[in-house]
Amino acid sequence: MELLTIGAFARVSRLSPKALRLYDELALLRPARVDPDTGYRYYAVGQLGRARLVAWLRRLGMPLAEIRAVCALAPGEAAREIGAYWARVEAETAARRDLAAFLVDQLTGTLDTSGREPMMMLELKHSARTDRGLVRPANQDTLYAGRRLLAVADGFGPAGLAASGAAVAALRYLDEAETLPVDGELGELGVLGALEDAVRAAGAAVAELAGGTGEAGAEEAGTGEVGTTLTALLWTGSRLALAHIGDSRAYLLRGGELYRITQDHRVTPQELLLSKALGGGLDPVPDLRLQEPLEGDRYLLCSDGLTETVPDALIRELLVAGAGPGELVAAALAAGAPDNVTCVVADVAVAAG
């Protein structure tokens, strides 16, 4: 077996010796041989393929933990994981781009260039449904569909229903107040701040319910800790503010195409273990974005009881056909519905009068 010194291997693999030493320590790229006397590392020519893959994935910005998981997969599975990672990157970039454009628009006073008539008044028409499913002994999902606020929370742990209920309750004041608490020169920019404050209050409420112990995240879903996801849309009268934490989802159907506008906060795309949720001792930091609604848009908020059983293609087909939450829940039940299923569907329409 032909061996290369760490320096020679670094040159041909385009990885620095420092990086190679780090990847060795992380068990990501072990040397083929380590001199027992000097500790010097030697690498086999056959390791170049893996080394180059690691280098390319690092250039993509993929975290080391995900690179380790990808490198352990067969080529086809690895390709799917890379595609899923890049889709998440693009979704995050699009969210930041949209927010940046909105900030520029609001702070400079430039006109709306969305193509919609500036004075067109829109409204949301919505319906909702939740179901225990066919396996779980109880429903731990909580939904809310009011005049401004739409929310779905999926609780977990021994007090999951109380957790999801507490999270949604912490947001309800945004719907019940006469006006949104966003007055001032920032105008609609304040909506995001108000929504973020409400989510942080929801996190505190869930943490208090859980006794303030443990940490919201990957371990909780498997150790009996209490927590919840939360996905919410807040209607300002002209825009929608979105807050999201966990693996419930929000979708947008526009022009016959379905777009997922949230990112699952999971340890890996295949696992149901959450990397971020409400509960425990962590200060929750939700994903936030603003949506520019257009007439004819359809928004879907749902718990993962829908998305784990009904593929996006079928969700799109049902929404295009005008299906409401009842038909979506029925599709999940037809597929076995091992988890609770909750759906809120909202249609953007021109306001009457």
JOHU-V336644 format. One record per helix or strand. SS is the DSSP state (H for helix, E for strand). FROM is the first residue (numbers start at 1). LEN is the number of residues. If there is no record, write none. Layout:
SS,FROM,LEN / SS,FROM,LEN
//
This chain:
E,3,3 / H,6,8 / H,17,9 / E,33,2 / E,41,4 / H,45,15 / H,64,8 / H,75,34 / E,122,10 / E,141,5 / E,149,8 / H,160,12 / H,173,4 / H,189,21 / E,215,1 / H,220,4 / E,227,2 / E,230,6 / E,240,6 / E,249,6 / E,257,4 / E,266,1 / E,274,1 / E,278,1 / E,280,1 / E,287,5 / E,298,5 / H,304,4 / H,312,9 / H,325,10 / E,341,10
//
